[in-house]
């Protein structure tokens, strides 16, 4: 919904931020350092969806994502 409203820069920043600062380091830590089971490593690699959801829902509720669409 946010992408359709024109807020693509915000979502690009959210995708990059949470992927490289939360998901990949946590997955590497659990899988390669602590030798955790595969299900726990996959769970850690998907943790960015939970964090991103909370952040993006707050953006959605604020209404700042709505952009004017130009007709050209």
C-alpha positions in Angstrom: 0.0 0.0 0.0 2.8 2.4 0.8 4.5 1.7 -2.6 1.2 2.3 -4.4 0.9 5.6 -2.6 4.3 6.8 -3.8 6.4 6.3 -0.7 9.0 4.1 -2.4 12.0 5.9 -0.9 10.8 5.2 2.6 10.3 1.5 1.9 13.6 1.2 0.1 15.3 2.6 3.2 13.3 0.2 5.4 14.2 -2.8 3.3 17.9 -2.1 3.2 18.1 -1.0 6.9 16.4 -4.0 8.4 17.9 -6.5 6.0 21.5 -5.5 6.5 21.3 -4.4 10.2 19.0 -7.0 11.6 18.3 -10.0 9.5 21.6 -10.9 7.9 23.9 -10.3 10.9 21.5 -12.2 13.2 21.2 -15.1 10.8 24.9 -15.3 10.4 25.5 -15.1 14.1 23.0 -17.9 14.9 23.9 -20.1 12.0 27.7 -19.7 11.7 28.8 -18.7 15.2 26.4 -20.5 17.5 25.7 -23.4 15.1 21.9 -23.1 15.8 19.4 -25.4 14.1 18.2 -24.6 10.6 14.7 -23.6 11.8 16.1 -21.0 14.2 18.5 -19.7 11.6 15.6 -19.2 9.1 13.6 -17.6 11.9 16.4 -15.1 12.5 16.7 -14.4 8.8 13.0 -13.5 8.6 13.0 -11.3 11.8 13.2 -8.2 9.6 9.6 -8.7 8.5 8.3 -8.4 12.0 10.4 -5.3 12.7 9.6 -3.7 9.4 5.9 -4.4 9.8 5.7 -2.4 13.1 7.7 0.5 11.5 5.6 0.6 8.3 2.3 0.3 10.1 3.2 3.4 12.1 4.0 5.2 8.8 0.7 4.0 7.3 -1.3 5.3 10.2 0.5 8.7 10.1 -0.7 9.4 6.5 2.7 10.8 5.5 3.0 8.2 2.8 0.3 9.7 0.5 1.8 11.5 -2.4 0.3 13.6 -5.2 0.2 11.7 -8.5 1.1 13.9 -11.5 -0.7 13.4 -14.8 1.7 13.7 -17.7 
